[in-house]
Amino acid sequence: MENEKISVFRTFPFHKDQKIHIENGPRRGDWLVVGVSDRKVRLRCPVSLREFEWDLFCYYAEEQQDREWPQKD
């Protein structure tokens, strides 16, 4: 196994009343988190006040140097 530079993704830990900005994609813009469950996040647009509920979709990413890949279970 070789050590490689790996991109790591985690589900973002949303919390109620959190103000967020999505930088790109179809949901880009400013949002207020109005609800969170294990599988869904509910967001409100601060301009139109419209609310949307989506499957969790945002991820935090980082790169790690010298990490084993593929990892053993």
mmCIF file as gemmi writes it, N, C-alpha and C atoms, coordinates in Angstrom:
data_model
loop_
_atom_site.group_PDB
_atom_site.id
_atom_site.type_symbol
_atom_site.label_atom_id
_atom_site.label_alt_id
_atom_site.label_comp_id
_atom_site.label_asym_id
_atom_site.label_entity_id
_atom_site.label_seq_id
_atom_site.pdbx_PDB_ins_code
_atom_site.Cartn_x
_atom_site.Cartn_y
_atom_site.Cartn_z
_atom_site.occupancy
_atom_site.B_iso_or_equiv
_atom_site.pdbx_formal_charge
_atom_site.auth_seq_id
_atom_site.auth_asym_id
_atom_site.pdbx_PDB_model_num
ATOM 1 N N . MET Axp A 1 ? 0.835 -1.185 0 1 0 ? 1 A 1
ATOM 2 C CA . MET Axp A 1 ? 0 0 0 1 0 ? 1 A 1
ATOM 3 C C . MET Axp A 1 ? 0.883 1.253 0 1 0 ? 1 A 1
ATOM 4 N N . GLU Axp A 2 ? 0.479 2.214 -0.796 1 0 ? 2 A 1
ATOM 5 C CA . GLU Axp A 2 ? 1.216 3.473 -0.874 1 0 ? 2 A 1
ATOM 6 C C . GLU Axp A 2 ? 0.529 4.543 -0.041 1 0 ? 2 A 1
ATOM 7 N N . ASN Axp A 3 ? 1.305 5.5 0.442 1 0 ? 3 A 1
ATOM 8 C CA . ASN Axp A 3 ? 0.728 6.657 1.1 1 0 ? 3 A 1
ATOM 9 C C . ASN Axp A 3 ? 0.505 7.729 0.057 1 0 ? 3 A 1
ATOM 10 N N . GLU Axp A 4 ? -0.704 8.257 0.004 1 0 ? 4 A 1
ATOM 11 C CA . GLU Axp A 4 ? -1.118 9.215 -1.017 1 0 ? 4 A 1
ATOM 12 C C . GLU Axp A 4 ? -1.761 10.431 -0.374 1 0 ? 4 A 1
ATOM 13 N N . LYS Axp A 5 ? -1.947 11.489 -1.149 1 0 ? 5 A 1
ATOM 14 C CA . LYS Axp A 5 ? -2.719 12.659 -0.74 1 0 ? 5 A 1
ATOM 15 C C . LYS Axp A 5 ? -4.179 12.344 -1.029 1 0 ? 5 A 1
ATOM 16 N N . ILE Axp A 6 ? -5.048 12.382 -0.009 1 0 ? 6 A 1
ATOM 17 C CA . ILE Axp A 6 ? -6.442 11.927 -0.109 1 0 ? 6 A 1
ATOM 18 C C . ILE Axp A 6 ? -7.389 13.061 0.277 1 0 ? 6 A 1
ATOM 19 N N . SER Axp A 7 ? -8.48 13.234 -0.461 1 0 ? 7 A 1
ATOM 20 C CA . SER Axp A 7 ? -9.545 14.171 -0.088 1 0 ? 7 A 1
ATOM 21 C C . SER Axp A 7 ? -10.529 13.433 0.803 1 0 ? 7 A 1
ATOM 22 N N . VAL Axp A 8 ? -10.839 14.017 1.978 1 0 ? 8 A 1
ATOM 23 C CA . VAL Axp A 8 ? -11.71 13.384 2.962 1 0 ? 8 A 1
ATOM 24 C C . VAL Axp A 8 ? -12.998 14.192 3.066 1 0 ? 8 A 1
ATOM 25 N N . PHE Axp A 9 ? -14.148 13.517 3.002 1 0 ? 9 A 1
ATOM 26 C CA . PHE Axp A 9 ? -15.453 14.171 3.069 1 0 ? 9 A 1
ATOM 27 C C . PHE Axp A 9 ? -16.209 13.702 4.301 1 0 ? 9 A 1
ATOM 28 N N . ARG Axp A 10 ? -16.873 14.646 4.977 1 0 ? 10 A 1
ATOM 29 C CA . ARG Axp A 10 ? -17.712 14.344 6.132 1 0 ? 10 A 1
ATOM 30 C C . ARG Axp A 10 ? -19.021 15.11 5.977 1 0 ? 10 A 1
ATOM 31 N N . THR Axp A 11 ? -20.103 14.535 6.492 1 0 ? 11 A 1
ATOM 32 C CA . THR Axp A 11 ? -21.365 15.257 6.51 1 0 ? 11 A 1
ATOM 33 C C . THR Axp A 11 ? -21.199 16.492 7.385 1 0 ? 11 A 1
ATOM 34 N N . PHE Axp A 12 ? -21.667 17.623 6.9 1 0 ? 12 A 1
ATOM 35 C CA . PHE Axp A 12 ? -21.51 18.858 7.655 1 0 ? 12 A 1
ATOM 36 C C . PHE Axp A 12 ? -22.446 18.857 8.863 1 0 ? 12 A 1
ATOM 37 N N . PRO Axp A 13 ? -21.968 19.251 10.049 1 0 ? 13 A 1
ATOM 38 C CA . PRO Axp A 13 ? -22.801 19.223 11.26 1 0 ? 13 A 1
ATOM 39 C C . PRO Axp A 13 ? -23.681 20.474 11.389 1 0 ? 13 A 1
ATOM 40 N N . PHE Axp A 14 ? -24.753 20.531 10.598 1 0 ? 14 A 1
ATOM 41 C CA . PHE Axp A 14 ? -25.681 21.663 10.684 1 0 ? 14 A 1
ATOM 42 C C . PHE Axp A 14 ? -26.282 21.75 12.083 1 0 ? 14 A 1
ATOM 43 N N . HIS Axp A 15 ? -26.638 22.969 12.497 1 0 ? 15 A 1
ATOM 44 C CA . HIS Axp A 15 ? -27.419 23.136 13.731 1 0 ? 15 A 1
ATOM 45 C C . HIS Axp A 15 ? -28.442 24.248 13.512 1 0 ? 15 A 1
ATOM 46 N N . LYS Axp A 16 ? -29.558 24.117 14.226 1 0 ? 16 A 1
ATOM 47 C CA . LYS Axp A 16 ? -30.668 25.063 14.08 1 0 ? 16 A 1
ATOM 48 C C . LYS Axp A 16 ? -30.197 26.487 14.366 1 0 ? 16 A 1
ATOM 49 N N . ASP Axp A 17 ? -30.734 27.442 13.619 1 0 ? 17 A 1
ATOM 50 C CA . ASP Axp A 17 ? -30.449 28.879 13.706 1 0 ? 17 A 1
ATOM 51 C C . ASP Axp A 17 ? -29.061 29.25 13.178 1 0 ? 17 A 1
ATOM 52 N N . GLN Axp A 18 ? -28.399 28.314 12.518 1 0 ? 18 A 1
ATOM 53 C CA . GLN Axp A 18 ? -27.096 28.582 11.919 1 0 ? 18 A 1
ATOM 54 C C . GLN Axp A 18 ? -27.284 29.352 10.622 1 0 ? 18 A 1
ATOM 55 N N . LYS Axp A 19 ? -26.5 30.389 10.435 1 0 ? 19 A 1
ATOM 56 C CA . LYS Axp A 19 ? -26.514 31.152 9.188 1 0 ? 19 A 1
ATOM 57 C C . LYS Axp A 19 ? -25.406 30.595 8.31 1 0 ? 19 A 1
ATOM 58 N N . ILE Axp A 20 ? -25.758 30.212 7.078 1 0 ? 20 A 1
ATOM 59 C CA . ILE Axp A 20 ? -24.774 29.595 6.194 1 0 ? 20 A 1
ATOM 60 C C . ILE Axp A 20 ? -24.761 30.301 4.842 1 0 ? 20 A 1
ATOM 61 N N . HIS Axp A 21 ? -23.692 30.123 4.13 1 0 ? 21 A 1
ATOM 62 C CA . HIS Axp A 21 ? -23.577 30.591 2.747 1 0 ? 21 A 1
ATOM 63 C C . HIS Axp A 21 ? -23.062 29.422 1.922 1 0 ? 21 A 1
ATOM 64 N N . ILE Axp A 22 ? -23.8 29.041 0.906 1 0 ? 22 A 1
ATOM 65 C CA . ILE Axp A 22 ? -23.371 27.983 -0.005 1 0 ? 22 A 1
ATOM 66 C C . ILE Axp A 22 ? -22.714 28.663 -1.19 1 0 ? 22 A 1
ATOM 67 N N . GLU Axp A 23 ? -21.468 28.364 -1.387 1 0 ? 23 A 1
ATOM 68 C CA . GLU Axp A 23 ? -20.631 29.074 -2.358 1 0 ? 23 A 1
ATOM 69 C C . GLU Axp A 23 ? -21.02 28.816 -3.808 1 0 ? 23 A 1
ATOM 70 N N . ASN Axp A 24 ? -21.404 27.571 -4.15 1 0 ? 24 A 1
ATOM 71 C CA . ASN Axp A 24 ? -21.699 27.285 -5.56 1 0 ? 24 A 1
ATOM 72 C C . ASN Axp A 24 ? -22.747 26.186 -5.664 1 0 ? 24 A 1
ATOM 73 N N . GLY Axp A 25 ? -23.158 25.927 -6.894 1 0 ? 25 A 1
ATOM 74 C CA . GLY Axp A 25 ? -24.168 24.903 -7.143 1 0 ? 25 A 1
ATOM 75 C C . GLY Axp A 25 ? -25.568 25.475 -7.168 1 0 ? 25 A 1
ATOM 76 N N . PRO Axp A 26 ? -26.574 24.615 -7.377 1 0 ? 26 A 1
ATOM 77 C CA . PRO Axp A 26 ? -27.949 25.088 -7.52 1 0 ? 26 A 1
ATOM 78 C C . PRO Axp A 26 ? -28.54 25.681 -6.24 1 0 ? 26 A 1
ATOM 79 N N . ARG Axp A 27 ? -27.965 25.404 -5.098 1 0 ? 27 A 1
ATOM 80 C CA . ARG Axp A 27 ? -28.48 25.943 -3.833 1 0 ? 27 A 1
ATOM 81 C C . ARG Axp A 27 ? -27.634 27.094 -3.313 1 0 ? 27 A 1
ATOM 82 N N . ARG Axp A 28 ? -26.805 27.673 -4.178 1 0 ? 28 A 1
ATOM 83 C CA . ARG Axp A 28 ? -25.884 28.72 -3.728 1 0 ? 28 A 1
ATOM 84 C C . ARG Axp A 28 ? -26.646 29.911 -3.154 1 0 ? 28 A 1
ATOM 85 N N . GLY Axp A 29 ? -26.003 30.573 -2.21 1 0 ? 29 A 1
ATOM 86 C CA . GLY Axp A 29 ? -26.589 31.75 -1.589 1 0 ? 29 A 1
ATOM 87 C C . GLY Axp A 29 ? -26.618 31.633 -0.078 1 0 ? 29 A 1
ATOM 88 N N . ASP Axp A 30 ? -27.297 32.578 0.55 1 0 ? 30 A 1
ATOM 89 C CA . ASP Axp A 30 ? -27.401 32.638 2.005 1 0 ? 30 A 1
ATOM 90 C C . ASP Axp A 30 ? -28.657 31.917 2.477 1 0 ? 30 A 1
ATOM 91 N N . TRP Axp A 31 ? -28.531 31.21 3.599 1 0 ? 31 A 1
ATOM 92 C CA . TRP Axp A 31 ? -29.629 30.426 4.159 1 0 ? 31 A 1
ATOM 93 C C . TRP Axp A 31 ? -29.581 30.457 5.679 1 0 ? 31 A 1
ATOM 94 N N . LEU Axp A 32 ? -30.747 30.253 6.28 1 0 ? 32 A 1
ATOM 95 C CA . LEU Axp A 32 ? -30.852 30.039 7.715 1 0 ? 32 A 1
ATOM 96 C C . LEU Axp A 32 ? -31.302 28.603 7.921 1 0 ? 32 A 1
ATOM 97 N N . VAL Axp A 33 ? -30.596 27.873 8.77 1 0 ? 33 A 1
ATOM 98 C CA . VAL Axp A 33 ? -30.976 26.495 9.08 1 0 ? 33 A 1
ATOM 99 C C . VAL Axp A 33 ? -32.127 26.556 10.078 1 0 ? 33 A 1
ATOM 100 N N . VAL Axp A 34 ? -33.291 26.034 9.689 1 0 ? 34 A 1
ATOM 101 C CA . VAL Axp A 34 ? -34.456 26.071 10.571 1 0 ? 34 A 1
ATOM 102 C C . VAL Axp A 34 ? -34.833 24.697 11.108 1 0 ? 34 A 1
ATOM 103 N N . GLY Axp A 35 ? -34.191 23.647 10.631 1 0 ? 35 A 1
ATOM 104 C CA . GLY Axp A 35 ? -34.449 22.309 11.144 1 0 ? 35 A 1
ATOM 105 C C . GLY Axp A 35 ? -33.414 21.324 10.645 1 0 ? 35 A 1
ATOM 106 N N . VAL Axp A 36 ? -33.082 20.341 11.494 1 0 ? 36 A 1
ATOM 107 C CA . VAL Axp A 36 ? -32.098 19.327 11.139 1 0 ? 36 A 1
ATOM 108 C C . VAL Axp A 36 ? -32.546 17.995 11.717 1 0 ? 36 A 1
ATOM 109 N N . SER Axp A 37 ? -32.463 16.945 10.904 1 0 ? 37 A 1
ATOM 110 C CA . SER Axp A 37 ? -32.694 15.587 11.393 1 0 ? 37 A 1
ATOM 111 C C . SER Axp A 37 ? -31.495 14.736 10.98 1 0 ? 37 A 1
ATOM 112 N N . ASP Axp A 38 ? -31.566 13.44 11.222 1 0 ? 38 A 1
ATOM 113 C CA . ASP Axp A 38 ? -30.462 12.554 10.845 1 0 ? 38 A 1
ATOM 114 C C . ASP Axp A 38 ? -30.242 12.516 9.342 1 0 ? 38 A 1
ATOM 115 N N . ARG Axp A 39 ? -31.291 12.789 8.566 1 0 ? 39 A 1
ATOM 116 C CA . ARG Axp A 39 ? -31.2 12.66 7.112 1 0 ? 39 A 1
ATOM 117 C C . ARG Axp A 39 ? -31.533 13.927 6.328 1 0 ? 39 A 1
ATOM 118 N N . LYS Axp A 40 ? -32.167 14.891 6.977 1 0 ? 40 A 1
ATOM 119 C CA . LYS Axp A 40 ? -32.66 16.074 6.266 1 0 ? 40 A 1
ATOM 120 C C . LYS Axp A 40 ? -32.183 17.356 6.924 1 0 ? 40 A 1
ATOM 121 N N . VAL Axp A 41 ? -32.137 18.406 6.124 1 0 ? 41 A 1
ATOM 122 C CA . VAL Axp A 41 ? -31.896 19.754 6.626 1 0 ? 41 A 1
ATOM 123 C C . VAL Axp A 41 ? -32.963 20.659 6.005 1 0 ? 41 A 1
ATOM 124 N N . ARG Axp A 42 ? -33.527 21.534 6.815 1 0 ? 42 A 1
ATOM 125 C CA . ARG Axp A 42 ? -34.54 22.479 6.345 1 0 ? 42 A 1
ATOM 126 C C . ARG Axp A 42 ? -33.926 23.874 6.396 1 0 ? 42 A 1
ATOM 127 N N . LEU Axp A 43 ? -33.951 24.555 5.233 1 0 ? 43 A 1
ATOM 128 C CA . LEU Axp A 43 ? -33.333 25.875 5.102 1 0 ? 43 A 1
ATOM 129 C C . LEU Axp A 43 ? -34.368 26.914 4.709 1 0 ? 43 A 1
ATOM 130 N N . ARG Axp A 44 ? -34.17 28.134 5.2 1 0 ? 44 A 1
ATOM 131 C CA . ARG Axp A 44 ? -35.041 29.261 4.845 1 0 ? 44 A 1
ATOM 132 C C . ARG Axp A 44 ? -34.192 30.324 4.161 1 0 ? 44 A 1
ATOM 133 N N . CYS Axp A 45 ? -34.696 30.819 3.043 1 0 ? 45 A 1
ATOM 134 C CA . CYS Axp A 45 ? -34.062 31.929 2.356 1 0 ? 45 A 1
ATOM 135 C C . CYS Axp A 45 ? -34.36 33.206 3.146 1 0 ? 45 A 1
ATOM 136 N N . PRO Axp A 46 ? -33.349 33.993 3.517 1 0 ? 46 A 1
ATOM 137 C CA . PRO Axp A 46 ? -33.605 35.199 4.3 1 0 ? 46 A 1
ATOM 138 C C . PRO Axp A 46 ? -34.254 36.332 3.508 1 0 ? 46 A 1
ATOM 139 N N . VAL Axp A 47 ? -34.289 36.22 2.191 1 0 ? 47 A 1
ATOM 140 C CA . VAL Axp A 47 ? -34.889 37.26 1.35 1 0 ? 47 A 1
ATOM 141 C C . VAL Axp A 47 ? -36.351 36.939 1.06 1 0 ? 47 A 1
ATOM 142 N N . SER Axp A 48 ? -36.615 35.756 0.5 1 0 ? 48 A 1
ATOM 143 C CA . SER Axp A 48 ? -37.984 35.394 0.119 1 0 ? 48 A 1
ATOM 144 C C . SER Axp A 48 ? -38.749 34.726 1.255 1 0 ? 48 A 1
ATOM 145 N N . LEU Axp A 49 ? -38.032 34.278 2.273 1 0 ? 49 A 1
ATOM 146 C CA . LEU Axp A 49 ? -38.586 33.539 3.421 1 0 ? 49 A 1
ATOM 147 C C . LEU Axp A 49 ? -39.144 32.169 3.034 1 0 ? 49 A 1
ATOM 148 N N . ARG Axp A 50 ? -38.884 31.731 1.808 1 0 ? 50 A 1
ATOM 149 C CA . ARG Axp A 50 ? -39.29 30.388 1.382 1 0 ? 50 A 1
ATOM 150 C C . ARG Axp A 50 ? -38.423 29.358 2.076 1 0 ? 50 A 1
ATOM 151 N N . GLU Axp A 51 ? -39.026 28.201 2.407 1 0 ? 51 A 1
ATOM 152 C CA . GLU Axp A 51 ? -38.297 27.133 3.072 1 0 ? 51 A 1
ATOM 153 C C . GLU Axp A 51 ? -38.235 25.907 2.182 1 0 ? 51 A 1
ATOM 154 N N . PHE Axp A 52 ? -37.119 25.198 2.301 1 0 ? 52 A 1
ATOM 155 C CA . PHE Axp A 52 ? -36.893 23.981 1.53 1 0 ? 52 A 1
ATOM 156 C C . PHE Axp A 52 ? -36.296 22.931 2.451 1 0 ? 52 A 1
ATOM 157 N N . GLU Axp A 53 ? -36.714 21.688 2.251 1 0 ? 53 A 1
ATOM 158 C CA . GLU Axp A 53 ? -36.122 20.582 3.002 1 0 ? 53 A 1
ATOM 159 C C . GLU Axp A 53 ? -35.432 19.655 2.017 1 0 ? 53 A 1
ATOM 160 N N . TRP Axp A 54 ? -34.177 19.378 2.281 1 0 ? 54 A 1
ATOM 161 C CA . TRP Axp A 54 ? -33.384 18.537 1.397 1 0 ? 54 A 1
ATOM 162 C C . TRP Axp A 54 ? -32.686 17.452 2.203 1 0 ? 54 A 1
ATOM 163 N N . ASP Axp A 55 ? -32.337 16.375 1.512 1 0 ? 55 A 1
ATOM 164 C CA . ASP Axp A 55 ? -31.438 15.397 2.108 1 0 ? 55 A 1
ATOM 165 C C . ASP Axp A 55 ? -30.141 16.126 2.433 1 0 ? 55 A 1
ATOM 166 N N . LEU Axp A 56 ? -29.458 15.685 3.483 1 0 ? 56 A 1
ATOM 167 C CA . LEU Axp A 56 ? -28.169 16.296 3.813 1 0 ? 56 A 1
ATOM 168 C C . LEU Axp A 56 ? -27.284 16.261 2.575 1 0 ? 56 A 1
ATOM 169 N N . PHE Axp A 57 ? -26.692 17.378 2.229 1 0 ? 57 A 1
ATOM 170 C CA . PHE Axp A 57 ? -25.982 17.466 0.958 1 0 ? 57 A 1
ATOM 171 C C . PHE Axp A 57 ? -24.647 18.173 1.048 1 0 ? 57 A 1
ATOM 172 N N . CYS Axp A 58 ? -24.407 18.94 2.074 1 0 ? 58 A 1
ATOM 173 C CA . CYS Axp A 58 ? -23.155 19.681 2.168 1 0 ? 58 A 1
ATOM 174 C C . CYS Axp A 58 ? -22.118 18.844 2.9 1 0 ? 58 A 1
ATOM 175 N N . TYR Axp A 59 ? -20.909 18.934 2.438 1 0 ? 59 A 1
ATOM 176 C CA . TYR Axp A 59 ? -19.836 18.155 3.035 1 0 ? 59 A 1
ATOM 177 C C . TYR Axp A 59 ? -18.651 19.054 3.313 1 0 ? 59 A 1
ATOM 178 N N . TYR Axp A 60 ? -17.966 18.756 4.366 1 0 ? 60 A 1
ATOM 179 C CA . TYR Axp A 60 ? -16.72 19.412 4.691 1 0 ? 60 A 1
ATOM 180 C C . TYR Axp A 60 ? -15.611 18.58 4.072 1 0 ? 60 A 1
ATOM 181 N N . ALA Axp A 61 ? -14.679 19.198 3.436 1 0 ? 61 A 1
ATOM 182 C CA . ALA Axp A 61 ? -13.605 18.463 2.776 1 0 ? 61 A 1
ATOM 183 C C . ALA Axp A 61 ? -12.252 18.973 3.251 1 0 ? 61 A 1
ATOM 184 N N . GLU Axp A 62 ? -11.335 18.073 3.307 1 0 ? 62 A 1
ATOM 185 C CA . GLU Axp A 62 ? -9.963 18.43 3.611 1 0 ? 62 A 1
ATOM 186 C C . GLU Axp A 62 ? -9.05 17.493 2.848 1 0 ? 62 A 1
ATOM 187 N N . GLU Axp A 63 ? -7.828 17.887 2.718 1 0 ? 63 A 1
ATOM 188 C CA . GLU Axp A 63 ? -6.844 17.007 2.11 1 0 ? 63 A 1
ATOM 189 C C . GLU Axp A 63 ? -5.851 16.604 3.176 1 0 ? 63 A 1
ATOM 190 N N . GLN Axp A 64 ? -5.482 15.345 3.15 1 0 ? 64 A 1
ATOM 191 C CA . GLN Axp A 64 ? -4.521 14.828 4.11 1 0 ? 64 A 1
ATOM 192 C C . GLN Axp A 64 ? -3.329 14.259 3.354 1 0 ? 64 A 1
ATOM 193 N N . GLN Axp A 65 ? -2.177 14.601 3.808 1 0 ? 65 A 1
ATOM 194 C CA . GLN Axp A 65 ? -0.941 14.158 3.178 1 0 ? 65 A 1
ATOM 195 C C . GLN Axp A 65 ? -0.468 12.862 3.822 1 0 ? 65 A 1
ATOM 196 N N . ASP Axp A 66 ? 0.152 11.997 3.037 1 0 ? 66 A 1
ATOM 197 C CA . ASP Axp A 66 ? 0.764 10.754 3.536 1 0 ? 66 A 1
ATOM 198 C C . ASP Axp A 66 ? -0.227 9.864 4.262 1 0 ? 66 A 1
ATOM 199 N N . ARG Axp A 67 ? -1.364 9.654 3.655 1 0 ? 67 A 1
ATOM 200 C CA . ARG Axp A 67 ? -2.393 8.785 4.224 1 0 ? 67 A 1
ATOM 201 C C . ARG Axp A 67 ? -2.451 7.5 3.41 1 0 ? 67 A 1
ATOM 202 N N . GLU Axp A 68 ? -2.648 6.387 4.099 1 0 ? 68 A 1
ATOM 203 C CA . GLU Axp A 68 ? -2.736 5.103 3.411 1 0 ? 68 A 1
ATOM 204 C C . GLU Axp A 68 ? -3.978 5.037 2.553 1 0 ? 68 A 1
ATOM 205 N N . TRP Axp A 69 ? -3.807 4.569 1.304 1 0 ? 69 A 1
ATOM 206 C CA . TRP Axp A 69 ? -4.952 4.442 0.398 1 0 ? 69 A 1
ATOM 207 C C . TRP Axp A 69 ? -4.714 3.301 -0.551 1 0 ? 69 A 1
ATOM 208 N N . PRO Axp A 70 ? -5.643 2.402 -0.752 1 0 ? 70 A 1
ATOM 209 C CA . PRO Axp A 70 ? -6.902 2.317 -0.017 1 0 ? 70 A 1
ATOM 210 C C . PRO Axp A 70 ? -6.681 1.895 1.419 1 0 ? 70 A 1
ATOM 211 N N . GLN Axp A 71 ? -7.603 2.316 2.286 1 0 ? 71 A 1
ATOM 212 C CA . GLN Axp A 71 ? -7.483 1.978 3.696 1 0 ? 71 A 1
ATOM 213 C C . GLN Axp A 71 ? -7.923 0.545 3.936 1 0 ? 71 A 1
ATOM 214 N N . LYS Axp A 72 ? -7.313 -0.08 4.924 1 0 ? 72 A 1
ATOM 215 C CA . LYS Axp A 72 ? -7.753 -1.408 5.348 1 0 ? 72 A 1
ATOM 216 C C . LYS Axp A 72 ? -8.96 -1.236 6.26 1 0 ? 72 A 1
ATOM 217 N N . ASP Axp A 73 ? -9.882 -2.181 6.205 1 0 ? 73 A 1
ATOM 218 C CA . ASP Axp A 73 ? -11.078 -2.095 7.07 1 0 ? 73 A 1
ATOM 219 C C . ASP Axp A 73 ? -10.768 -2.248 8.518 1 0 ? 73 A 1
